[in-house]
Amino acid sequence: MSVDRSYIAENKTQLTRLQALLAGRSDAELARPVPAGWTVAAVLGHLAFWDQRALILLEHLEKTGTAPAGYSGEDVDWINDAGKPMLLAVPPRRAAELCLSIGQAVDAGESQPRPAPDRSLRGSRAGAAGALAGVAPRVHILGASGSGTTTLGQALAARLGCPHHDVDSYFWLPSDPPFQHIRARDARRAMLSAELEQPGGWVLSGSLCGWGDVYIPLFDLVVFLWIPPDLRMARLAAREAARYGAETIAPGGALHAGSVAFMTWAAAYDEGGLEIRSLRIHNDWLAALPGPVLRLEGDASVEANLAAVLRVLGPVGRARQAAGGGTTTSS
């Protein structure tokens, strides 16, 4: 069985980013506090710990020929919280040095032809880079229409305390009813660039494959949502009725033809080809990305998906969650 080793290049991309961000930083900058009691240096020490864990597992695999058992995602928070006092006690410069040296060692080990170890560290590197830059991460969430990208995007932005942008607001011209006229490519790029190039983090939901590829270097993390087609289509049917009125989209209604066309287009996502927004297009686009990707597949609650994203973002995501406020519950 072939092993997906794309995470190797993704890890190296994030390590290179950290090296560039650390160059010339003073001890005072490394000791700068971030929310929930962490410092920049402690975040780097946190990353060194998880990279060291990966290195030990690689050495175990080398000696025994068998992959060690993994860990439960529920353990991550208490492990991080337990280690925080020790990480805060490490001199800031030493924490930065350990982060880079251990990262280089584990990347060298992962490049060898052996089964893939735990891939979670790649997201932590993105979070650590975000902490060093002093901003919330920049997260892109995509999926099929009706998969919940906007809902998760709004919830994540609220937790991180950063703006939320939805691709539909830039792709479509204002109209009543909405979604009737596509905005010209150059115009939508200009509008979106004005938002995404602002200092600080953000969450961007929706699909921009192709016309929005220029923004790929800005993404610290890309999240892909997939839910079963029958559930997704039921959500869309309910949304259509709530948005336009059941009578308006029923046979004989003013928007019946448009609603039928939209639902037919949406239903083709999972089996469609390259001519429409499809699962195939999204998978191809995700596979070509240089940075970390988190796939959330299945009928999970918004709260569960939010927790999964925050775990991948590392202590920066959890720190901003603690500092930034409310909780999100699914209905």
NULUM-593820 format. One record per residue (C-alpha): residue number from 1; x, z, y. Coordinates in nm, 4 decimals, m for minus. Each point is the difference from the previous one (the first is absolute). Layout:
<rs>
R num       c1       c3       c2
R NUM        X        Z        Y
...
</rs>
This chain:
<rs>
R num       c1       c3       c2
R   1   0.0000   0.0000   0.0000
R   2   0.1402  m0.0950   0.3413
R   3   0.0359   0.2744   0.2599
R   4  m0.0903  m0.0485   0.3636
R   5   0.3242   0.0822   0.1827
R   6  m0.1081  m0.1099   0.3476
R   7   0.0216   0.3633   0.1090
R   8   0.3825  m0.0273  m0.0027
R   9   0.0058  m0.2348   0.2983
R  10  m0.2695   0.2068   0.1719
R  11   0.2038   0.3203  m0.0402
R  12   0.3095  m0.1698   0.1403
R  13  m0.1971  m0.1310   0.2980
R  14  m0.1126   0.3525   0.0884
R  15   0.3508   0.1422  m0.0531
R  16   0.1455  m0.2628   0.2338
R  17  m0.2609   0.0944   0.2574
R  18   0.0953   0.3666  m0.0297
R  19   0.3692  m0.0821   0.0384
R  20  m0.0717  m0.1881   0.3220
R  21  m0.2181   0.2794   0.1368
R  22   0.2564   0.2693  m0.0819
R  23   0.2924  m0.1815   0.1624
R  24   0.1156   0.1956   0.3050
R  25  m0.2654   0.2741  m0.0251
R  26   0.1061   0.3393   0.1320
R  27  m0.0478   0.3292  m0.1834
R  28  m0.2580   0.0930   0.2616
R  29  m0.2002  m0.3147  m0.0761
R  30   0.0181   0.0702  m0.3737
R  31  m0.1215   0.3550   0.0606
R  32  m0.3010  m0.1200   0.1991
R  33  m0.3199   0.1576  m0.1321
R  34  m0.2841  m0.2037  m0.1446
R  35  m0.3480   0.1364  m0.0814
R  36  m0.0776   0.2678  m0.2622
R  37   0.3342   0.1764   0.0317
R  38   0.2281  m0.2854  m0.1100
R  39   0.2946  m0.1450   0.1887
R  40   0.1412  m0.3506  m0.0152
R  41   0.2948   0.1329  m0.2025
R  42  m0.2291   0.1864  m0.2401
R  43  m0.1961  m0.3212  m0.0603
R  44   0.3284  m0.1730  m0.0811
R  45   0.0897   0.2872  m0.2332
R  46  m0.3402  m0.0351  m0.1652
R  47   0.0759  m0.3649  m0.0639
R  48   0.3435   0.0862  m0.1394
R  49  m0.1655   0.2443  m0.2438
R  50  m0.2372  m0.2629  m0.1405
R  51   0.2769  m0.2603  m0.0167
R  52   0.2176   0.2514  m0.1843
R  53  m0.2865   0.0537  m0.2434
R  54  m0.0078  m0.3762  m0.0643
R  55   0.3768  m0.0003  m0.0535
R  56  m0.0198   0.2836  m0.2548
R  57  m0.2768  m0.1840  m0.1872
R  58   0.2123  m0.3143  m0.0074
R  59   0.2917   0.1979  m0.1444
R  60  m0.2322   0.1498  m0.2616
R  61  m0.1179  m0.3477  m0.0926
R  62   0.3587  m0.1214  m0.0240
R  63   0.0959   0.2839  m0.2365
R  64  m0.3082   0.0135  m0.2225
R  65  m0.1509  m0.3478   0.0207
R  66  m0.3426   0.1467   0.0666
R  67  m0.1848   0.0361   0.3279
R  68  m0.0834   0.3604   0.0969
R  69  m0.3582   0.1036   0.0533
R  70  m0.1381  m0.0518   0.3495
R  71  m0.1638   0.2574   0.2243
R  72  m0.3507   0.0569   0.1219
R  73  m0.0791  m0.1160   0.3511
R  74  m0.1652   0.3383   0.0510
R  75   0.3429   0.1643  m0.0275
R  76   0.1517  m0.1846   0.2950
R  77  m0.1439   0.2158   0.2784
R  78   0.1052   0.3348  m0.1437
R  79   0.3467  m0.1327  m0.0881
R  80   0.0480  m0.1196   0.3582
R  81  m0.1354   0.3237   0.1469
R  82   0.2211   0.2105  m0.2276
R  83   0.3091  m0.1956   0.0968
R  84  m0.0636  m0.0086   0.3742
R  85   0.1705   0.3347   0.0889
R  86   0.3169  m0.1055  m0.1829
R  87  m0.0023  m0.3460   0.1579
R  88  m0.0364   0.1537   0.3470
R  89   0.3086   0.2129  m0.0689
R  90   0.2206  m0.3028  m0.0723
R  91   0.2125  m0.1015   0.3039
R  92  m0.1624  m0.3093   0.1558
R  93   0.3085  m0.2213  m0.0287
R  94   0.0461   0.0922  m0.3664
R  95  m0.3650  m0.0806  m0.0766
R  96   0.0418  m0.3456   0.1530
R  97   0.3212  m0.0617  m0.1956
R  98  m0.1646   0.1067  m0.3267
R  99  m0.2987  m0.2222   0.0670
R 100   0.2189  m0.3088   0.0345
R 101   0.2552   0.0764  m0.2727
R 102  m0.2579   0.0929  m0.2648
R 103  m0.2168  m0.2954   0.0998
R 104   0.2928  m0.2364  m0.0509
R 105   0.0791   0.1577  m0.3374
R 106  m0.3541  m0.0243  m0.1317
R 107  m0.0372  m0.3585   0.1205
R 108   0.3223  m0.0915  m0.1802
R 109  m0.1333   0.1635  m0.3175
R 110  m0.3387  m0.1713   0.0242
R 111   0.1671  m0.3411   0.0241
R 112   0.1153   0.0319  m0.3614
R 113  m0.2091  m0.1748  m0.2733
R 114  m0.2062   0.2937  m0.1240
R 115  m0.3706   0.0951   0.0085
R 116  m0.1357   0.0708   0.3455
R 117  m0.0072   0.3661   0.1110
R 118  m0.2502   0.1628   0.2315
R 119  m0.0627  m0.2278   0.2998
R 120  m0.1432   0.2611   0.2365
R 121   0.3228   0.0484   0.1982
R 122  m0.0368  m0.3352   0.1783
R 123  m0.3010   0.1253   0.1946
R 124   0.1816   0.3228   0.0855
R 125   0.2808  m0.2009   0.1594
R 126  m0.2515  m0.1725   0.2234
R 127  m0.1381   0.3387   0.0999
R 128   0.3464   0.1403   0.0688
R 129   0.0841  m0.2986   0.2180
R 130  m0.3207   0.0601   0.1888
R 131   0.0923   0.3636   0.0567
R 132   0.3389  m0.0978   0.1346
R 133  m0.1602  m0.2476   0.2375
R 134  m0.2332   0.2793   0.1132
R 135  m0.3206  m0.1955  m0.0624
R 136  m0.2832  m0.0151  m0.2468
R 137   0.0502  m0.2670  m0.2673
R 138  m0.1402  m0.3506   0.0361
R 139  m0.2340  m0.0657  m0.2902
R 140  m0.1854  m0.3188  m0.0935
R 141  m0.3029   0.0251  m0.2327
R 142  m0.1510  m0.3098  m0.1593
R 143  m0.2384  m0.0995  m0.2767
R 144  m0.3159  m0.1966  m0.0673
R 145  m0.2954   0.0169   0.2336
R 146  m0.1913   0.3133  m0.0955
R 147   0.2976   0.1772  m0.1615
R 148   0.0115   0.2685   0.2695
R 149   0.3038  m0.1009   0.2064
R 150  m0.1606   0.0827   0.3351
R 151  m0.1337   0.3358  m0.1187
R 152   0.3361   0.1069  m0.1425
R 153   0.1785  m0.1344   0.3067
R 154  m0.2135   0.2074   0.2338
R 155   0.0476   0.3129  m0.2118
R 156   0.3783  m0.0463  m0.0233
R 157   0.0364  m0.0638   0.3735
R 158  m0.1980   0.3165   0.0729
R 159   0.2283   0.2031  m0.2271
R 160   0.3198  m0.1475   0.1462
R 161  m0.1229   0.0262   0.3577
R 162   0.0654  m0.3670   0.0740
R 163  m0.2086  m0.3068   0.0961
R 164  m0.1992  m0.2008  m0.2525
R 165  m0.0296  m0.3769   0.0349
R 166  m0.2220  m0.2264  m0.2101
R 167   0.0964  m0.3642  m0.0533
R 168  m0.3612  m0.1180   0.0422
R 169   0.0065   0.1107   0.3637
R 170   0.2740  m0.2557   0.0662
R 171  m0.0955  m0.2728  m0.2482
R 172  m0.3589  m0.0441   0.1243
R 173  m0.1291  m0.0762   0.3483
R 174  m0.2702   0.2368   0.1315
R 175  m0.3490  m0.1276  m0.0809
R 176  m0.3518   0.1149  m0.0834
R 177  m0.0358  m0.0014  m0.2956
R 178   0.3689   0.0668  m0.0675
R 179   0.2490  m0.1991  m0.2089
R 180  m0.1148  m0.3433   0.1069
R 181   0.3003  m0.1523   0.1800
R 182   0.3693   0.0281  m0.0893
R 183   0.2451   0.0749   0.2803
R 184   0.2883  m0.2479   0.0361
R 185   0.3143   0.1049  m0.1887
R 186   0.2257   0.0281   0.3051
R 187  m0.2611   0.2040   0.1857
R 188  m0.0539   0.2471  m0.2830
R 189   0.3745   0.0394  m0.0498
R 190   0.0491   0.0709   0.3691
R 191  m0.2745   0.2647  m0.0035
R 192   0.1237   0.1692  m0.3161
R 193   0.3643  m0.0103   0.1101
R 194  m0.0920   0.1829   0.3175
R 195  m0.1263   0.2883  m0.2157
R 196   0.2486   0.0059  m0.2881
R 197   0.3108  m0.0270   0.2164
R 198  m0.0881   0.3141   0.1940
R 199   0.2237   0.3030  m0.0664
R 200  m0.1239   0.2320  m0.2703
R 201  m0.1795  m0.0325  m0.3293
R 202  m0.3312  m0.1596  m0.0918
R 203  m0.2220  m0.0956  m0.2903
R 204  m0.1096  m0.3632  m0.0365
R 205  m0.2835  m0.0857  m0.2388
R 206  m0.1135  m0.3441  m0.1146
R 207   0.1610  m0.3159  m0.1332
R 208   0.2432  m0.2110   0.2045
R 209   0.1889  m0.1829  m0.2748
R 210   0.1599  m0.3122   0.1411
R 211  m0.0873   0.0091   0.3668
R 212   0.1145   0.3617   0.0368
R 213   0.3211  m0.0183  m0.2039
R 214   0.1959   0.0415   0.3231
R 215  m0.0979   0.3699  m0.0093
R 216   0.1408   0.0701  m0.3483
R 217   0.3278   0.1497   0.1332
R 218  m0.2044   0.2620   0.1871
R 219  m0.1650   0.1469  m0.3108
R 220   0.1406   0.3288  m0.1311
R 221  m0.2528  m0.0048  m0.2843
R 222  m0.2580  m0.2497  m0.1259
R 223  m0.3016   0.1367  m0.1894
R 224  m0.2084  m0.2276  m0.2217
R 225  m0.3538   0.1011  m0.0990
R 226  m0.1877  m0.1430  m0.2972
R 227  m0.3348   0.1156  m0.1370
R 228  m0.2142  m0.1464  m0.2805
R 229  m0.1860  m0.3141   0.1149
R 230  m0.3478   0.1307  m0.0836
R 231   0.0526   0.3109   0.2130
R 232   0.1521  m0.2007   0.2830
R 233  m0.2889  m0.2498   0.0071
R 234  m0.2550   0.2820  m0.0040
R 235   0.1745   0.1525   0.3015
R 236  m0.0029  m0.3327   0.1804
R 237  m0.3689  m0.0564  m0.0704
R 238  m0.0827   0.3416   0.1445
R 239   0.2239  m0.0647   0.2991
R 240  m0.1620  m0.3363   0.0717
R 241  m0.3468   0.1562  m0.0034
R 242   0.1091   0.2884   0.2240
R 243   0.1834  m0.2258   0.2444
R 244  m0.2568  m0.2766   0.0430
R 245  m0.3249   0.1405  m0.1422
R 246  m0.1446  m0.0685  m0.3442
R 247  m0.2663  m0.2367   0.1336
R 248   0.2509  m0.2003   0.2025
R 249   0.2156  m0.0835  m0.3042
R 250  m0.2919  m0.0401  m0.2448
R 251  m0.1224  m0.3519  m0.0931
R 252  m0.1598  m0.1477   0.3092
R 253   0.1908   0.2351   0.2321
R 254   0.2070  m0.1252   0.2898
R 255   0.3309   0.0961  m0.1612
R 256  m0.0866  m0.0621  m0.3648
R 257   0.2183  m0.3091  m0.0423
R 258   0.2996   0.1614   0.1657
R 259  m0.0313   0.3157  m0.2073
R 260  m0.0252  m0.1966  m0.3249
R 261   0.3092  m0.2011   0.0947
R 262   0.1942   0.3169   0.0788
R 263  m0.0996   0.1738  m0.3235
R 264   0.0918  m0.3098  m0.2014
R 265   0.3404  m0.0105   0.1690
R 266   0.0582   0.3711  m0.0600
R 267  m0.1011  m0.0232  m0.3670
R 268   0.2693  m0.2625  m0.0626
R 269   0.2850   0.2336   0.0966
R 270   0.1097   0.1168  m0.3463
R 271  m0.0008  m0.3424  m0.1644
R 272   0.0629  m0.2228   0.3030
R 273   0.3015  m0.2186   0.0640
R 274   0.2153  m0.0711   0.2998
R 275  m0.2805  m0.1574   0.2020
R 276  m0.1636   0.3327   0.0929
R 277   0.0978   0.3618   0.0554
R 278   0.0471   0.0942  m0.3639
R 279   0.1657   0.2502  m0.2294
R 280   0.2522  m0.2699  m0.0912
R 281   0.1014  m0.0505   0.3625
R 282   0.0276   0.3734   0.0575
R 283   0.2088   0.0557  m0.3136
R 284   0.2372  m0.2828   0.0932
R 285   0.0319   0.1337   0.3552
R 286   0.0615   0.3571  m0.1155
R 287   0.2642  m0.1097  m0.2504
R 288   0.2002  m0.1687   0.2767
R 289   0.0053   0.2971   0.2376
R 290   0.3419   0.1552   0.0733
R 291  m0.1352   0.3532   0.0463
R 292  m0.1953   0.2593  m0.1984
R 293  m0.3452  m0.0727  m0.1421
R 294  m0.2524   0.2532  m0.1291
R 295  m0.2783  m0.1397  m0.2201
R 296  m0.3167   0.2091  m0.0233
R 297  m0.2268  m0.1455  m0.2663
R 298  m0.3320   0.1382  m0.1231
R 299  m0.3005   0.1865   0.1328
R 300   0.1770   0.2887   0.1730
R 301  m0.1386   0.1940   0.2949
R 302   0.1308  m0.0488   0.3521
R 303   0.1452   0.3512  m0.0186
R 304   0.1884  m0.0783  m0.3223
R 305   0.1393  m0.3265   0.1382
R 306   0.0993   0.1736   0.3210
R 307   0.1861   0.2679  m0.1943
R 308   0.1826  m0.2695  m0.2011
R 309   0.1178  m0.1743   0.3172
R 310   0.1155   0.3258   0.1579
R 311   0.1997   0.0857  m0.3137
R 312   0.1862  m0.3311   0.0191
R 313   0.0694   0.0440   0.3711
R 314   0.1766   0.3252  m0.0868
R 315   0.0258   0.3125   0.2146
R 316  m0.0562  m0.1967   0.3206
R 317  m0.3477  m0.0965  m0.1142
R 318  m0.0841   0.3516  m0.1153
R 319   0.1466   0.1571   0.3129
R 320  m0.2069  m0.2188   0.2281
R 321  m0.3011   0.0702  m0.2195
R 322   0.0445   0.3739   0.0573
R 323   0.0542  m0.0421   0.3721
R 324  m0.2554  m0.2688   0.0649
R 325  m0.3218   0.1291  m0.1101
R 326  m0.3123  m0.0570  m0.1925
R 327  m0.0778  m0.0678  m0.3588
R 328  m0.1651  m0.3054  m0.1489
R 329  m0.2536   0.0339  m0.2789
R 330  m0.1600  m0.2767  m0.2002
R 331  m0.3738  m0.0239  m0.0379
</rs>
